[in-house]
């Protein structure tokens, strides 16, 4: 199964990147950017961002060879998700571990298994991180 986009009565098959068998779209921005996750058929996953001009790109993972999943995207193309159980922010072609952007005294410890669902529309990493609406936090 491929992720798809439906706008104005037109279906667009977003396809999958080479090496992946299927995928799903999990979020869409006001700018019609789509974030989601690709599956390789062997238990591996990779977050993606799809835009009309650039098509689909892999967002990578926080660690080499790791897995990632995307859960939210804003109109600036910033994506939130998880990579090997750690929350990330992908912005301006860089994936950030949210634990490195948070003040430990404000969180009571590290976010080791969060699931960010939505981010705001500001461009700075701190502003996007601060706009996470919902997550699970385990110390």
C-alpha positions in Angstrom: 0.0 0.0 0.0 1.3 3.5 -0.9 0.6 6.7 0.9 -1.6 9.1 -1.0 -2.9 12.7 -1.1 -6.4 13.7 -2.1 -7.0 17.3 -2.9 -9.9 18.8 -4.8 -11.2 15.4 -5.9 -7.8 14.3 -7.3 -5.9 11.3 -5.9 -2.1 11.4 -5.9 -0.2 8.3 -5.2 2.9 9.4 -3.3 4.7 6.2 -4.0 7.6 4.8 -1.9 11.3 5.2 -2.0 13.6 2.5 -3.4 14.1 -0.2 -0.8 10.7 0.2 0.8 7.6 -1.9 0.1 4.8 0.2 1.6 4.0 3.3 3.6 1.4 5.4 5.2 0.7 9.1 5.5 0.1 10.3 9.0 0.0 14.1 8.7 -0.7 16.9 6.2 0.2 20.6 6.5 -1.8 23.6 5.3 0.8 23.8 2.5 -0.2 20.3 1.3 3.1 18.7 2.6 2.7 15.1 3.7 4.6 13.3 6.5 4.5 9.6 7.1 6.4 6.4 7.5 7.8 3.9 5.0 8.1 0.2 5.8 10.8 -2.0 4.3 9.0 -5.3 4.8 11.6 -6.6 7.3 10.5 -4.6 10.3 12.4 -1.4 9.5 10.8 2.0 9.0 11.8 5.4 7.8 10.0 8.8 8.2 9.4 10.7 5.0 8.3 14.2 3.9 6.5 14.7 0.6 6.2 18.1 -1.1 4.9 18.8 -4.6 8.1 20.3 -6.0 10.6 17.9 -4.3 8.4 14.7 -4.1 9.3 12.2 -1.3 12.5 12.5 0.7 13.7 10.3 3.5 14.2 12.1 6.8 16.8 9.5 8.1 17.2 8.6 11.7 19.0 9.9 14.8 21.4 7.0 14.6 22.9 5.3 11.5 20.8 2.4 10.5 18.0 3.4 12.9 14.3 3.5 12.3 12.0 6.6 12.4 8.4 7.4 12.2 6.8 10.8 11.4 3.6 12.0 13.2 3.2 15.7 12.4 4.2 18.4 9.8 3.7 22.1 9.7 3.4 24.5 6.8 7.1 25.3 7.0 7.9 21.6 6.4 9.1 20.9 9.9 8.3 17.3 11.0 8.0 15.7 14.4 8.2 12.0 15.1 10.3 9.4 16.8 13.5 7.7 16.0 14.3 4.5 17.9 12.1 5.6 20.7 13.4 9.2 21.0 11.4 12.3 19.9 12.8 14.2 17.0 12.2 17.5 15.2 13.3 17.6 11.5 13.7 21.2 10.3 15.8 22.7 7.5 17.2 19.2 6.5 18.4 18.4 10.0 17.0 15.9 12.4 17.3 17.1 16.1 16.9 14.9 19.2 14.4 16.8 21.2 16.2 15.8 24.4 19.1 18.1 23.3 16.7 21.0 22.9 14.9 20.7 26.2 16.0 22.2 29.5 16.2 19.0 31.8 14.9 21.0 34.7 11.7 21.8 32.8 11.0 18.2 31.9 11.9 16.4 35.1 14.1 14.0 33.1 14.7 12.8 29.5 11.9 12.0 27.1 12.9 8.5 26.3 9.7 7.3 24.5 7.7 10.3 23.5 5.3 10.4 20.6 4.9 14.0 19.4 1.7 14.5 17.5 1.6 18.0 16.2 3.8 21.1 16.0 3.3 24.8 15.6 4.1 26.9 12.5 7.2 28.8 13.7 10.5 28.1 12.0 12.9 27.9 15.0 13.7 24.5 16.5 12.8 25.8 20.0 9.5 27.3 18.9 8.5 24.1 17.0 9.5 21.9 19.9 7.6 24.1 22.4 4.4 23.7 20.3 4.2 19.9 20.6 0.6 19.4 21.6 0.7 15.8 22.9 3.3 13.3 23.8 3.9 10.4 26.2 6.8 10.9 28.6 8.6 8.1 30.4 11.4 8.9 32.8 
